[in-house]
Amino acid sequence: MARTRTSDKSGDVKIHILDSAKALVAARGFSGVGLSEIVAAAGVPKGSFYYYFESKEAFGRALLEHYFEGYLAELETMLADEGKPARERLQAYWRFWRTNQEGNDPEGKCLAVKLGAEVSDISEDMRLELRKGTSRIVSRLCRTLRDGLEDGSVESTRNPFDIAETLYQLWLGASVMAKIERKPAPFDAAMIATDLLLSGK
C-alpha cells in the first residue's frame, strides 16, 4: 500500500516504526506480536517506541490510522479513472483485493480483515479507528457506485450506500472464510454475488 511520509525527521522515525511493524502484525495479528519484535523490526531501541507511542494500544491505533491513509490513497487512484466505466473500476478493485488476500506477502494483507474481530473486543480506541477507516472505504465505493448509476454500468434501484456497505461486508466475510477453508471458493462466490448486486439482481 502507499505510505505517508512527513518531512520532519521525528515523524519519519514514527512512520518507519509503523511501516516496519505492519507486515508482522498483518501476518500474526496484534496480540501475536510483542514489543521486542516491533522494535527489532524497526531497528530502534525500546525507548524510541515509547517516545512515539505511550502504549502498545496507542501504537495499534496509529498503525491502523497510517494503514488506512495509504489504503485510501491507493483506492482513490484505482477508482478515479473516469475514462473507464464505474463497474469496470469496481471489478478491478475486487480483483486487486482477491489477489492480495490470496497471496503470501503480509505487506498486501488487509488489516481490517486481520484485526477486525481480534482488536474490536480488546481496544475501544482501535475499534473506533477500524470503524472510521472502513467507513471511509465504504463512502469511496459509494461515490463510484453513483458514477455507475449515472454512466449505466451499474443497474440497481437500491441506495448506492447500501450497495457499497453490502459489498464491503461481503468481501470481508469472503476473506475470513477463504482463510478458514484455505481455498478460493469464497472469493468465487463473492465475485458472483458482486456481479448480481451491480446488475440489480
Contact map, one row per residue, 1 for C-alpha under 8 A:
111000000000000000000000000000000000000000000000000000000000000000100110010000000000000000000000000000000011000000000000000000000000000000000000000000000000000000000000000000000000000000000000000000000
111100000000000000000000000000000000000000000000000000000000000000000110110000000000000000000000000000000000000000000000000000000000000000000000000000000000000000000000000000000000000000000000000000000
111110000000000000100000000000000000000000000000000000000000000001101100000000000000000000000000000000000000000000000000000000000000000000000000000000000000000000000000000000000000000000000000000000000
011111000000001000000000000000000000000000000000000000000000000001001100000000000000000000000000000000000000000000000000000000000000000000000000000000000000000000000000000000000000000000000000000000000
001111100011001000000000000000000000000000000000000000000000000000000000000000000000000000000000000000000000000000000000000000000000000000000000000000000000000000000000000000000000000000000000000000000
000111111011000000000000000000000000000000000000000000000000000000000000000000000000000000000000000000000000000000000000000000000000000000000000000000000000000000000000000000000000000000000000000000000
000011111011000000000000000000000000000000000000000000000000000000000000000000000000000000000000000000000000000000000000000000000000000000000000000000000000000000000000000000000000000000000000000000000
000001111111000000000000000000000000000000000000000000000000000000000000000000000000000000000000000000000000000000000000000000000000000000000000000000000000000000000000000000000000000000000000000000000
000001111111100000000000000000000000000000000000000000000000000000000000000000000000000000000000000000000000000000000000000000000000000000000000000000000000000000000000000000000000000000000000000000000
000000011111110000000000000000000000000000000000000000000000000000000000000000000000000000000000000000000000000000000000000000000000000000000000000000000000000000000000000000000000000000000000000000000
000011111111111000000000000000000000000000000000000000000000000000000000000000000000000000000000000000000000000000000000000000000000000000000000000000000000000000000000000000000000000000000000000000000
000011111111111100000000000000000000000000000000000000000000000000000000000000000000000000000000000000000000000000000000000000000000000000000000000000000000000000000000000000000000000000000000000000000
000000001111111110000000000000000000000000000000000000000000000000000000000000000000000000000000000000000000000000000000000000000000000000000000000000000000000000000000000000000000000000000000000000000
000000000111111111000000000000000000000000000000000100000000000000000000000000000000000000000000000000000000000000000000000000000000000000000000000000000000000000000000000000000000000000000000000000000
000110000011111111100000000000000000000000000000000000000000000000000000000000000000000000000000000000000000000000000000000000000000000000000000000000000000000000000000000000000000000000000000000000000
000000000001111111110000000000000000000001000000000000000000000000000000000000000000000000000000000000000000000000000000000000000000000000000000000000000000000000000000000000000000000000000000000000000
000000000000111111111000000000000000011011000000100000000000000000000000000000000000000000000000000000000000000000000000000000000000000000000000000000000000000000000000000000000000000000000000000000000
000000000000011111111100000000000000000000000000000000000010011001000000000000000000000000000000000000000000000000000000000000000000000000000000000000000000000000000000000000000000000000000000000000000
001000000000001111111110000000000000000000000000000000000000000000000000000000000000000000000000000000000000000000000000000000000000000000000000000000000000000000000000000000000000000000000000000000000
000000000000000111111111000000000000010011000000000000000000000000000000000000000000000000000000000000000000000000000000000000000000000000000000000000000000000000000000000000000000000000000000000000000
000000000000000011111111100000000000010011000000000000000000000000000000000000000000000000000000000000000000000000000000000000000000000000000000000000000000000000000000000000000000000000000000000000000
000000000000000001111111110000000000000000000000000000000000001000000000000000000000000000000000000000000010000000000000000000000000000000000000000000000000000000000000000000000000000000000000000000000
000000000000000000111111111000000000000000000000000000000000000000000000000000000000000000000000000000000110000000000000000000000000000000000000000000000000000000000000000000000000000000000000000000000
000000000000000000011111111110001000010000000000000000000000000000000000000000000000000000000000000000000100000000000000000000000000000000000000000000000000000000000000000000000000000000000000000000000
000000000000000000001111111111011000000000000000000000000000000000000000000000000000000000000000000000000000000000000000000000000000000000000000000000000000000000000000000000000000000000000000000000000
000000000000000000000111111110000000000000000000000000000000000000000000000000000000000000000000000000000110111001000000000000000000000000000000000000000000000000000000000000000000000000000000000000000
000000000000000000000011111110000000000000000000000000000000000000000000000000000000000000000000000000000100100000000000000000000000000000000000000000000000000000000000000000000000000000000000000000000
000000000000000000000001111111111000000000000000000000000000000000000000000000000000000000000000000000000000000000000000000000000000000000000000000000000000000000000000000000000000000000000000000000000
000000000000000000000001111111111000000000000000000000000000000000000000000000000000000000000000000000000000000001100100000000000000000000000000000000000000000000000000000000000000000000000000000000000
000000000000000000000000100111111000000000000000000000000001000000000000000000000000000000000000000000000000000000100110000000000000000000000000000000000000000000000000000000000000000000000000000000000
000000000000000000000000000111111100000000000000000000000000000000000000000000000000000000000000000000000000000000000000000000000000000000000000000000000000000000000000000000000000000000000000000000000
000000000000000000000000100111111100000000000000000000000000000000000000000000000000000000000000000000000000000000000000000000000000000000000000000000000000000000000000000000000000000000000000000000000
000000000000000000000001100111111110110000000000000000000000000000000000000000000000000000000000000000000000000000000000000000000000000000000000000000000000000000000000000000000000000000000000000000000
000000000000000000000000000000111111110000000000000000000000000000000000000000000000000000000000000000000000000000000000000000000000000000000000000000000000000000000000000000000000000000000000000000000
000000000000000000000000000000001111111000000100000000010000000000000000000000000000000000000000000000000000000000000000000000000000000000000000000000000000000000000000000000000000000000000000000000000
000000000000000000000000000000000111111100000100000000000000000000000000000000000000000000000000000000000000000000000000000000000000000000000000000000000000000000000000000000000000000000000000000000000
000000000000000000000000000000001111111110000000000000000000000000000000000000000000000000000000000000000000000000000000000000000000000000000000000000000000000000000000000000000000000000000000000000000
000000000000000010011001000000001111111111000000000000000000000000000000000000000000000000000000000000000000000000000000000000000000000000000000000000000000000000000000000000000000000000000000000000000
000000000000000010000000000000000011111111111100100000000000000000000000000000000000000000000000000000000000000000000000000000000000000000000000000000000000000000000000000000000000000000000000000000000
000000000000000000000000000000000001111111111000000000000000000000000000000000000000000000000000000000000000000000000000000000000000000000000000000000000000000000000000000000000000000000000000000000000
000000000000000010011000000000000000111111100000000000000000000000000000000000000000000000000000000000000000000000000000000000000000000000000000000000000000000000000000000000000000000000000000000000000
000000000000000110011000000000000000011111110000000000000000000000000000000000000000000000000000000000000000000000000000000000000000000000000000000000000000000000000000000000000000000000000000000000000
000000000000000000000000000000000000001111111000000000000000000000000000000000000000000000000000000000000000000000000000000000000000000000000000000000000000000000000000000000000000000000000000000000000
000000000000000000000000000000000000001101111101100000000000000000000000000000000000000000000000000000000000000000000000000000000000000000000000000000000000000000000000000000000000000000000000000000000
000000000000000000000000000000000000001100111111100000000000000000000000000000000000000000000000000000000000000000000000000000000000000000000000000000000000000000000000000000000000000000000000000000000
000000000000000000000000000000000011001000011111110000000000000000000000000000000000000000000000000000000000000000000000000000000000000000000000000000000000000000000000000000000000000000000000000000000
000000000000000000000000000000000000000000001111111000000000000000000000000000000000000000000000000000000000000000000000000000000000000000000000000000000000000000000000000000000000000000000000000000000
000000000000000000000000000000000000000000011111111100000000000000000000000000000000000000000000000000000000000000000000000000000000000000000000000000000000000000000000000000000000000000000000000000000
000000000000000010000000000000000000001000011111111110000000000000000000000000000000000000000000000000000000000000000000000000000000000000000000000000000000000000000000000000000000000000000000000000000
000000000000000000000000000000000000000000000111111111100000000000000000000000000000000000000000000000000000000000000000000000000000000000000000000000000000000000000000000000000000000000000000000000000
000000000000000000000000000000000000000000000011111111000000000000000000000000000000000000000000000000000000000000000000000000000000000000000000000000000000000000000000000000000000000000000000000000000
000000000000010000000000000000000000000000000001111111000000000000000000000000000000000000000000000000000000000000000000000000000000000000000000000000000000000000000000000000000000000000000000000000000
000000000000000000000000000000000000000000000000111111110110000000000000000000000000000000000000000000000000000000000000000000000000000000000000000000000000000000000000000000000000000000000000000000000
000000000000000000000000000000000000000000000000011111110110000000000000000000000000000000000000000000000000000000000000000000000000000000000000000000000000000000000000000000000000000000000000000000000
000000000000000000000000000000000000000000000000010011111110000000000000000000000000000000000000000000000000000000000000000000000000000000000000000000000000000000000000000000000000000000000000000000000
000000000000000000000000000000000010000000000000000011111111000000000000000000000000000000000000000000000000000000000000000000000000000000000000000000000000000000000000000000000000000000000000000000000
000000000000000000000000000000000000000000000000000000111111100000000000000000000000000000000000000000000000000000000000001011000000000000000000000000000000000000000000000000000000000000000000000000000
000000000000000000000000000000000000000000000000000011111111110000000000000000000000000000000000000000000000000000000000000000000000000000000000000000000000000000000000000000000000000000000000000000000
000000000000000001000000000000000000000000000000000011111111111000000000000000000000000000000000000000000000000000000000000000000000000000000000000000000000000000000000000000000000000000000000000000000
000000000000000000000000000001000000000000000000000000011111111100000000000000000000000000000000000000000000000000000000000001000000000000000000000000000000000000000000000000000000000000000000000000000
000000000000000000000000000000000000000000000000000000001111111110000000000000000000000000000000000000000000000000000000000011001000000000000000000000000000000000000000000000000000000000000000000000000
000000000000000001000000000000000000000000000000000000000111111111000000000000000000000000000000000000000000000000000000000000000000000000000000000000000000000000000000000000000000000000000000000000000
000000000000000001000100000000000000000000000000000000000011111111100000000000000000000000000000000000000000000000000000000000000000000000000000000000000000000000000000000000000000000000000000000000000
000000000000000000000000000000000000000000000000000000000001111111110000000000000000000000000000000000000000001000000000000001001100100000000000000000000000000000000000000000000000000000000000000000000
000000000000000000000000000000000000000000000000000000000000111111111000000000000000000000000000000000000000000000000000000000001000100000000000000000000000000000000000000000000000000000000000000000000
001100000000000001000000000000000000000000000000000000000000011111111100000000000000000000000000000000000000000000000000000000000000000000000000000000000000000000000000000000000000000000000000000000000
101000000000000000000000000000000000000000000000000000000000001111111110000000000000000000000000000000000000001000000000000000000000000000000000000000000000000000000000000000000000000000000000000000000
000000000000000000000000000000000000000000000000000000000000000111111111000000000000000000000000000000000000000000000000000000000000100000000000000000000000000000000000000000000000000000000000000000000
001100000000000000000000000000000000000000000000000000000000000011111111100000000000000000000000000000000000000000000000000000000000000000000000000000000000000000000000000000000000000000000000000000000
111100000000000000000000000000000000000000000000000000000000000001111111110000000000000000000000000000000000000000000000000000000000000000000000000000000000000000000000000000000000000000000000000000000
110000000000000000000000000000000000000000000000000000000000000000111111111000000000000000000000000000000000000000000000000000000000000000000000000000000000000000000000000000000000000000000000000000000
000000000000000000000000000000000000000000000000000000000000000000011111111100000000000000000000000000000000000000000000000000000000000110000000000000000000000000000000000000000000000000000000000000000
010000000000000000000000000000000000000000000000000000000000000000001111111110000000000000000000000000000000000000000000000000000000000000000000000000000000000000000000000000000000000000000000000000000
110000000000000000000000000000000000000000000000000000000000000000000111111111000000000000000000000000000000000000000000000000000000000000000000000000000000000000000000000000000000000000000000000000000
000000000000000000000000000000000000000000000000000000000000000000000011111111100000000000001000000000000000000000000000000000000000000000000000000000000000000000000000000000000000000000000000000000000
000000000000000000000000000000000000000000000000000000000000000000000001111111110000000000000000000000000000000000000000000000000000000000010000000000000000000000000000000000000000000000000000000000000
000000000000000000000000000000000000000000000000000000000000000000000000111111111000000000000000000000000000000000000000000000000000000000000000000000000000000000000000000000000000000000000000000000000
000000000000000000000000000000000000000000000000000000000000000000000000011111111000000010011000000000000000000000000000000000000000000000000000000000000000000000000000000000000000000000000000000000000
000000000000000000000000000000000000000000000000000000000000000000000000001111111100010011001000000000000000000000000000000000000000000000000001000000000000000000000000000000000000000000000000000000000
000000000000000000000000000000000000000000000000000000000000000000000000000111111100000000000000000000000000000000000000000000000000000000000000000000000000000000000000000000000000000000000000000000000
000000000000000000000000000000000000000000000000000000000000000000000000000011111111000010000000000000000000000000000000000000000000000000000000000000000000000000000000000000000000000000000000000000000
000000000000000000000000000000000000000000000000000000000000000000000000000000111111110000000000000000000000000000000000000000000000000000000000000000000000000000000000000000000000000000000000000000000
000000000000000000000000000000000000000000000000000000000000000000000000000000001111100000000000000000000000000000000000000000000000000000000000000000000000000000000000000000000000000000000000000000000
000000000000000000000000000000000000000000000000000000000000000000000000000000001111110110000000000000000000000000000000000000000000000000000000000000000000000000000000000000000000000000000000000000000
000000000000000000000000000000000000000000000000000000000000000000000000000000000111111110000000000000000000000000000000000000000000000000000000000100101000000000000000000000000000000000000000000000000
000000000000000000000000000000000000000000000000000000000000000000000000000000100101111111000000000000000000000000000000000000000000000000000001101100101100000000000000000000000000000000000000000000000
000000000000000000000000000000000000000000000000000000000000000000000000000000000000111111100000000000000000000000000000000000000000000000000000100100001100000000000000000000000000000000000000000001000
000000000000000000000000000000000000000000000000000000000000000000000000000000000001111111110000000000000000000000000000000000000000000000000000000000000000000000000000000000000000000000000000000000000
000000000000000000000000000000000000000000000000000000000000000000000000000001101001111111111000000000000000000000000000000000000000000000000000000000000000000000000000000000000000000000000000000000000
000000000000000000000000000000000000000000000000000000000000000000000000000000100000011111111100000000000000000000000000000000000000000000001001000000000000000000000000000000000000000000000000000000000
000000000000000000000000000000000000000000000000000000000000000000000000000000000000001111111110000000000000000000000000000000000000000000000000000000000000000000000000000000000000000000000000000000000
000000000000000000000000000000000000000000000000000000000000000000000000000001000000000111111111000000000000000000000000000000000000000000000000000000000000000000000000000000000000000000000000000000000
000000000000000000000000000000000000000000000000000000000000000000000000001001100000000011111111100000000000000000000000000000000000000000000000000000000000000000000000000000000000000000000000000000000
000000000000000000000000000000000000000000000000000000000000000000000000000000000000000001111111110000000000000000000000000000000000000000000000000000000000000000000000000000000000000000000010000000000
000000000000000000000000000000000000000000000000000000000000000000000000000000000000000000111111111000000000000000000000000000000000000000000000000000000000000000000000000000000000000000000000000000000
000000000000000000000000000000000000000000000000000000000000000000000000000000000000000000011111111100000000000000000000000000000000000000000000000000000000000000000000000000000000000000000000000000000
000000000000000000000000000000000000000000000000000000000000000000000000000000000000000000001111111110000000000000000000000000000000000000000000000000000000000000000000000000000000000000000000000000000
000000000000000000000000000000000000000000000000000000000000000000000000000000000000000000000111111111000000000000000000000000000000000000000000000000000000000000000000000000000000000000100000000000000
000000000000000000000000000000000000000000000000000000000000000000000000000000000000000000000011111111100000000000000000000000000000000000000000000000000000000000000000000000000000000000000000000000000
000000000000000000000000000000000000000000000000000000000000000000000000000000000000000000000001111111101001110000000000000000000000000000000000000000000000000000000000000000000000000000000000000000000
000000000000000000000000000000000000000000000000000000000000000000000000000000000000000000000000111111110001110000000000000000000000000000000000000000000000000000000000000000100000000000000000000000000
000000000000000000000000000000000000000000000000000000000000000000000000000000000000000000000000011111110000000000000000000000000000000000000000000000000000000000000000000000000000000100000000000000000
000000000000000000000000000000000000000000000000000000000000000000000000000000000000000000000000001111111001000000000000000000000000000000000000000000000000000000000000000000000000000000000000000000000
000000000000000000000000000000000000000000000000000000000000000000000000000000000000000000000000000011111100000000000000000000000000000000000000000000000000000000000000000000000000000000000000000000000
000000000000000000000000000000000000000000000000000000000000000000000000000000000000000000000000000100111111100000000000000000000000000000000000000000000000000000000000000000000000000000000000000000000
000000000000000000000011011000000000000000000000000000000000000000000000000000000000000000000000000000011111100000000000000000000000000000000000000000000000000000000000000000000000000000000000000000000
100000000000000000000110010000000000000000000000000000000000000000000000000000000000000000000000000000001111100000000000000000000000000000000000000000000000000000000000000000000000000000000000000000000
100000000000000000000000000000000000000000000000000000000000000000000000000000000000000000000000000110101111110000000000000000000000000000000000000000000000000000000000000000000000000000000000000000000
000000000000000000000000011000000000000000000000000000000000000000000000000000000000000000000000000110001111111011000000000000000000000000000000000000000000000000000000000000000000000000000000000000000
000000000000000000000000010000000000000000000000000000000000000000000000000000000000000000000000000110000001111111000000000000000000000000000000000000000000000000000000000000000000000000000000000000000
000000000000000000000000010000000000000000000000000000000000000100100000000000000000000000000000000000000000111111110000000000000000000000000000000000000000000000000000000000000000000000000000000000000
000000000000000000000000000000000000000000000000000000000000000000000000000000000000000000000000000000000000011111110000000000000100010000000000000000000000000000000000000000000000000000000000000000000
000000000000000000000000000000000000000000000000000000000000000000000000000000000000000000000000000000000000111111110000000000000000000000000000000000000000000000000000000100110000000000000000000000000
000000000000000000000000010010000000000000000000000000000000000000000000000000000000000000000000000000000000111111111100000000000000000000000000000000000000000000000000000000000000000000000000000000000
000000000000000000000000000011000000000000000000000000000000000000000000000000000000000000000000000000000000001111111111000000000000000000000000000000000000000000000000000000000000000000000000000000000
000000000000000000000000000000000000000000000000000000000000000000000000000000000000000000000000000000000000001111111111000000100100000000000000000000000000000000000000000000000000000000000000000000000
000000000000000000000000000000000000000000000000000000000000000000000000000000000000000000000000000000000000000001111111100000000000000000000000000000000000000000000000000000000000000000000000000000000
000000000000000000000000000011000000000000000000000000000000000000000000000000000000000000000000000000000000000001111111110000000000000000000000000000000000000000000000000000000000000000000000000000000
000000000000000000000000000001000000000000000000000000000000000000000000000000000000000000000000000000000000000000111111111001100000000000000000000000000000000000000000000000000000000000000000000000000
000000000000000000000000000000000000000000000000000000000000000000000000000000000000000000000000000000000000000000111111111101100000000000000000000000000000000000000000000000000000000000000000000000000
000000000000000000000000000000000000000000000000000000000000000000000000000000000000000000000000000000000000000000001111111100100000000000000000000000000000000000000000000000000000000000000000000000000
000000000000000000000000000000000000000000000000000000000000000000000000000000000000000000000000000000000000000000000111111100000000000000000000000000000000000000000000000000000000000000000000000000000
000000000000000000000000000000000000000000000000000000001000000000000000000000000000000000000000000000000000000000000011111111100000000000000000000000000000000000000000000000000000000000000000000000000
000000000000000000000000000000000000000000000000000000000000000000000000000000000000000000000000000000000000000000000001111111110000000000000000000000000000000000000000000000000000000000000000000000000
000000000000000000000000000000000000000000000000000000001000100000000000000000000000000000000000000000000000000000000000001111111000000000000000000000000000000000000000000000000000000000000000000000000
000000000000000000000000000000000000000000000000000000001001100100000000000000000000000000000000000000000000000000000011001111111100000000000000000000000000000000000000000000000000000000000000000000000
000000000000000000000000000000000000000000000000000000000000000000000000000000000000000000000000000000000000000000010011101111111110000000000000000000000000000000000000000000000000000000000000000000000
000000000000000000000000000000000000000000000000000000000000000000000000000000000000000000000000000000000000000000000000000111111111000000000000000000000000000000000000000000000000000000000000000000000
000000000000000000000000000000000000000000000000000000000000100110000000000000000000000000000000000000000000000000000000000011111111100000000000000000000000000000000000000000000000000000000000000000000
000000000000000000000000000000000000000000000000000000000000000100000000000000000000000000000000000000000000000100010000000001111111110000000000000000000000000000000000000000000000000000000000000000000
000000000000000000000000000000000000000000000000000000000000000000000000000000000000000000000000000000000000000000000000000000111111111000000000000000000000000000000000000000000000000000000000000000000
000000000000000000000000000000000000000000000000000000000000000000000000000000000000000000000000000000000000000000000000000000011111111100000000000000000000000000000000000000000000000000000000000000000
000000000000000000000000000000000000000000000000000000000000000110010000000000000000000000000000000000000000000000000000000000001111111110000000000000000000000000000000000000000000000000000000000000000
000000000000000000000000000000000000000000000000000000000000000000000000000000000000000000000000000000000000000100000000000000000111111111000000000000000000000000000000000000000000000000000000000000000
000000000000000000000000000000000000000000000000000000000000000000000000000000000000000000000000000000000000000000000000000000000011111111100000000000000000000000000000000000000000000000000000000000000
000000000000000000000000000000000000000000000000000000000000000000000001000000000000000000000000000000000000000000000000000000000001111111110000000000000000000000000000000000000000000000000000000000000
000000000000000000000000000000000000000000000000000000000000000000000001000000000000000000000000000000000000000000000000000000000000111111111000000000000000000000000000000000000000000000000000000000000
000000000000000000000000000000000000000000000000000000000000000000000000000000000000000000000000000000000000000000000000000000000000011111111100000000000000000010011001000000000000000000000000000000000
000000000000000000000000000000000000000000000000000000000000000000000000000000000000000000000000000000000000000000000000000000000000001111111110000000000000000010010000000000000000000000000000000000000
000000000000000000000000000000000000000000000000000000000000000000000000000100000000000000000000000000000000000000000000000000000000000111111111000000000000000000000000000000000000000000000000000000000
000000000000000000000000000000000000000000000000000000000000000000000000000000000000000001000000000000000000000000000000000000000000000011111111100000000000000000010000000000000000000000000000000000000
000000000000000000000000000000000000000000000000000000000000000000000000000000000000000000000000000000000000000000000000000000000000000001111111110000000000000110110000000000000000000000000000000000000
000000000000000000000000000000000000000000000000000000000000000000000000000000000000000000000000000000000000000000000000000000000000000000111111111000000000000100000000000000000000000000000000000000000
000000000000000000000000000000000000000000000000000000000000000000000000000000100000010001000000000000000000000000000000000000000000000000011111111100000000000000000000000000000000000000000000000000000
000000000000000000000000000000000000000000000000000000000000000000000000000000000000011000000000000000000000000000000000000000000000000000001111111110000100000100010000000000000000000000000000000000000
000000000000000000000000000000000000000000000000000000000000000000000000000000000000000000000000000000000000000000000000000000000000000000000111111111000000000100000000000000000000000000000000000000000
000000000000000000000000000000000000000000000000000000000000000000000000000000000000010000000000000000000000000000000000000000000000000000000011111111100000000000000000000000000000000000000000000000000
000000000000000000000000000000000000000000000000000000000000000000000000000000000000111000000000000000000000000000000000000000000000000000000001111111111110000000000000000000000000000000000000000000000
000000000000000000000000000000000000000000000000000000000000000000000000000000000000000000000000000000000000000000000000000000000000000000000000111111111111000000000000000000000000000000000000000000000
000000000000000000000000000000000000000000000000000000000000000000000000000000000000000000000000000000000000000000000000000000000000000000000000011111111000000000000000000000000000000000000000000000000
000000000000000000000000000000000000000000000000000000000000000000000000000000000000110000000000000000000000000000000000000000000000000000000000001111111100000000000000000000000000000000000000000000000
000000000000000000000000000000000000000000000000000000000000000000000000000000000000000000000000000000000000000000000000000000000000000000000000000111111110000000000000000000000000000000000000000000000
000000000000000000000000000000000000000000000000000000000000000000000000000000000000111000000000000000000000000000000000000000000000000000000000000111111110000000000000000000000000000000000000000000000
000000000000000000000000000000000000000000000000000000000000000000000000000000000000011000000000000000000000000000000000000000000000000000000000100110111111000000000000000000000000000000000000000001110
000000000000000000000000000000000000000000000000000000000000000000000000000000000000000000000000000000000000000000000000000000000000000000000000000110011111100000000000000000000000000000000000000001110
000000000000000000000000000000000000000000000000000000000000000000000000000000000000000000000000000000000000000000000000000000000000000000000000000010000111110000000000000000000000000000000000000011111
000000000000000000000000000000000000000000000000000000000000000000000000000000000000000000000000000000000000000000000000000000000000000000000000000000000011111000000000000000000000000000000000000000010
000000000000000000000000000000000000000000000000000000000000000000000000000000000000000000000000000000000000000000000000000000000000000000000000000000000001111101100000000000000000000000000000000000010
000000000000000000000000000000000000000000000000000000000000000000000000000000000000000000000000000000000000000000000000000000000000000000000000000000000000111111100000000000000000000000000000000000000
000000000000000000000000000000000000000000000000000000000000000000000000000000000000000000000000000000000000000000000000000000000000000000000110110000000000011111110000000000000000000000000000000000000
000000000000000000000000000000000000000000000000000000000000000000000000000000000000000000000000000000000000000000000000000000000000000001100100000000000000001111111000000000000000000000000000000000000
000000000000000000000000000000000000000000000000000000000000000000000000000000000000000000000000000000000000000000000000000000000000000000000000000000000000011111111100000000000000000000000000000000000
000000000000000000000000000000000000000000000000000000000000000000000000000000000000000000000000000000000000000000000000000000000000000000000100000000000000011111111110000000000000000000000000000010000
000000000000000000000000000000000000000000000000000000000000000000000000000000000000000000000000000000000000000000000000000000000000000001101100100000000000000111111111000000000000000000000000000000000
000000000000000000000000000000000000000000000000000000000000000000000000000000000000000000000000000000000000000000000000000000000000000001000000000000000000000011111111100000000000000000000000000000000
000000000000000000000000000000000000000000000000000000000000000000000000000000000000000000000000000000000000000000000000000000000000000000000000000000000000000001111111110000000000000000000000000000000
000000000000000000000000000000000000000000000000000000000000000000000000000000000000000000000000000000000000000000000000000000000000000000000000000000000000000000111111111000000000000000000000010000000
000000000000000000000000000000000000000000000000000000000000000000000000000000000000000000000000000000000000000000000000000000000000000001000000000000000000000000011111111100000000000000000000000000000
000000000000000000000000000000000000000000000000000000000000000000000000000000000000000000000000000000000000000000000000000000000000000000000000000000000000000000001111111110000000000000000000000000000
000000000000000000000000000000000000000000000000000000000000000000000000000000000000000000000000000000000000000000000000000000000000000000000000000000000000000000000111111111000000000000000100000000000
000000000000000000000000000000000000000000000000000000000000000000000000000000000000000000000000000000000000000000000000000000000000000000000000000000000000000000000011111111100000000000100100000000000
000000000000000000000000000000000000000000000000000000000000000000000000000000000000000000000000000000000000000010000000000000000000000000000000000000000000000000000001111111110000000000000000000000000
000000000000000000000000000000000000000000000000000000000000000000000000000000000000000000000000000000000000000000000000000000000000000000000000000000000000000000000000111111111000000000000000000000000
000000000000000000000000000000000000000000000000000000000000000000000000000000000000000000000000000000000000000000000000000000000000000000000000000000000000000000000000011111111100000001100100000000000
000000000000000000000000000000000000000000000000000000000000000000000000000000000000000000000000000010000000000010000000000000000000000000000000000000000000000000000000001111111110000001100000000000000
000000000000000000000000000000000000000000000000000000000000000000000000000000000000000000000000000000000000000010000000000000000000000000000000000000000000000000000000000111111111000000000000000000000
000000000000000000000000000000000000000000000000000000000000000000000000000000000000000000000000000000000000000000000000000000000000000000000000000000000000000000000000000011111111100001000000000000000
000000000000000000000000000000000000000000000000000000000000000000000000000000000000000000000000000000000000000000000000000000000000000000000000000000000000000000000000000001111111111111100000000000000
000000000000000000000000000000000000000000000000000000000000000000000000000000000000000000000000000000000000000000000000000000000000000000000000000000000000000000000000000000111111111000000000000000000
000000000000000000000000000000000000000000000000000000000000000000000000000000000000000000000000000000000000000000000000000000000000000000000000000000000000000000000000000000011111110000000000000000000
000000000000000000000000000000000000000000000000000000000000000000000000000000000000000000000000000000000000000000000000000000000000000000000000000000000000000000000000000000001111111000000000000000000
000000000000000000000000000000000000000000000000000000000000000000000000000000000000000000000000000000000000000000000000000000000000000000000000000000000000000000000000000000000111111100000000000000000
000000000000000000000000000000000000000000000000000000000000000000000000000000000000000000000000000000000000000000000000000000000000000000000000000000000000000000000000000000000110111111000000000000000
000000000000000000000000000000000000000000000000000000000000000000000000000000000000000000000000000001000000000000000000000000000000000000000000000000000000000000000000000000000100011111110000000000000
000000000000000000000000000000000000000000000000000000000000000000000000000000000000000000000000000000000000000000000000000000000000000000000000000000000000000000000000000000000100001111111000000000000
000000000000000000000000000000000000000000000000000000000000000000000000000000000000000000000000000000000000000000000000000000000000000000000000000000000000000000000000000001101100001111111100000000000
000000000000000000000000000000000000000000000000000000000000000000000000000000000000000000000000010000000000000000000000000000000000000000000000000000000000000000000000001001100100000111111110000000000
000000000000000000000000000000000000000000000000000000000000000000000000000000000000000000000000000000000000000000000000000000000000000000000000000000000000000000000000000000000000000111111111000000000
000000000000000000000000000000000000000000000000000000000000000000000000000000000000000000000000000000000000000000000000000000000000000000000000000000000000000000000000000000000000000011111111100000000
000000000000000000000000000000000000000000000000000000000000000000000000000000000000000000000000000000000000000000000000000000000000000000000000000000000000000000000000011001000000000001111111110000000
000000000000000000000000000000000000000000000000000000000000000000000000000000000000000000000100000000000000000000000000000000000000000000000000000000000000000000000000000000000000000000111111111000000
000000000000000000000000000000000000000000000000000000000000000000000000000000000000000000000000000000000000000000000000000000000000000000000000000000000000000000000000000000000000000000011111111100000
000000000000000000000000000000000000000000000000000000000000000000000000000000000000000000000000000000000000000000000000000000000000000000000000000000000000000000000000000000000000000000001111111110000
000000000000000000000000000000000000000000000000000000000000000000000000000000000000000000000000000000000000000000000000000000000000000000000000000000000000000000000010000000000000000000000111111111000
000000000000000000000000000000000000000000000000000000000000000000000000000000000000000000000000000000000000000000000000000000000000000000000000000000000000000000000000000000000000000000000011111111100
000000000000000000000000000000000000000000000000000000000000000000000000000000000000000000000000000000000000000000000000000000000000000000000000000000000000000000000000000000000000000000000001111111111
000000000000000000000000000000000000000000000000000000000000000000000000000000000000000000000000000000000000000000000000000000000000000000000000000000000001000000100000000000000000000000000000111111111
000000000000000000000000000000000000000000000000000000000000000000000000000000000000001000000000000000000000000000000000000000000000000000000000000000000111000000000000000000000000000000000000011111111
000000000000000000000000000000000000000000000000000000000000000000000000000000000000000000000000000000000000000000000000000000000000000000000000000000000111000000000000000000000000000000000000001111111
000000000000000000000000000000000000000000000000000000000000000000000000000000000000000000000000000000000000000000000000000000000000000000000000000000000111110000000000000000000000000000000000000111111
000000000000000000000000000000000000000000000000000000000000000000000000000000000000000000000000000000000000000000000000000000000000000000000000000000000001000000000000000000000000000000000000000111111
